Amino acid sequence: MYPVNKPQSFFHLHLISDATGETLLAAGRAASAQYKDARAIEHIYPLIRTEKQVTKVFEDIEEEPGIILYTVVDQKLARGIDERCAAMGLPCVSVLEPVLTVFQSYLGTPAGRRVGAQHVLDAEYFRRIDALNFTMEHDDGQLPANMDDADIVLVGISRTSKTPTSIYLANRGIKTANIPIVLGVPVPESLVYARRPLIVGLIATAERISQVRQNRVLGNSAYEPTDYVDRAAIAEELAYARQICTRHGWPMIDVSRRSIEETAAAIVALRGKTR
């Protein structure tokens, strides 16, 4: 019996947070990804900290009912959300509560329940901001002279996910620069002689890069679909990039079937080995 392709359905996902909502959004998307035939329409309500705000949120939910996830550490507000959901017959989950219960059981101390505690402006926060500023200033080969200030430098031909991977790493507090490899053009000498950063080459199959480039050409009339999307020309670019990385002893990661998160994890693992 052959599987039947079901039409994609939609559902409303309401995310109520007393902070930025990042934790909820990640949890909601991770769960939604398990259902390929259903797509979540996300409604995000950040900084919900009063009864009046909760009332306004549920006015919206009444119009478009669905699943409710929340992270609200104020127990009175949390009970109010639970009661409203029960009255409306809607599924409702406190995402952090089971985790806090486990922590309390193991540590023997109740949580302090500080609103937005994960976003305190501490040294780690400012390290991330510094890394993001550095990464944006050193995107796509900008400011190549000070490569030794980077923690990681990504090199690769066009459309190997250098920029999004750099930004993802910067969000973890890792100063990341990226430099394009162009066929026949040597990489900057400052990169060759850099001693501090881990330099990683990002590669992919010619088929994958051609596909991504074709999508870019379709969305941008400024690109001419010549050698830019030709697989033979791309294979030549890739061979040149591999040659450069091999010559300098730079490790390479194939991003053809990797998500940005998986590529970043592989880079962090390499960094741990080289320290």
Secondary structure, DSSP 8 states (H G I E B T S, - for coil): --------EEEEEEEEESS-SHHHHHHHHHHHTT-TTEEEEEEEE-S--SHHHHHHHHHHHHHS--EEEEE---HHHHHHHHHHHHHHT--EEESSHHHHHHHHHHHSS-----TTGGG---HHHHHHHHHHHHHHHTGGG-SGGGGGG-SEEEEESTTSSHHHHHHHHHTTT--EEEEE--TT----HHHHT--SSEEEEEE--HHHHHHHHHHHHHH-TTS-SSTTT-HHHHHHHHHHHHHHHHHHT--EEE-TT--HHHHHHHHHHHHHHH-
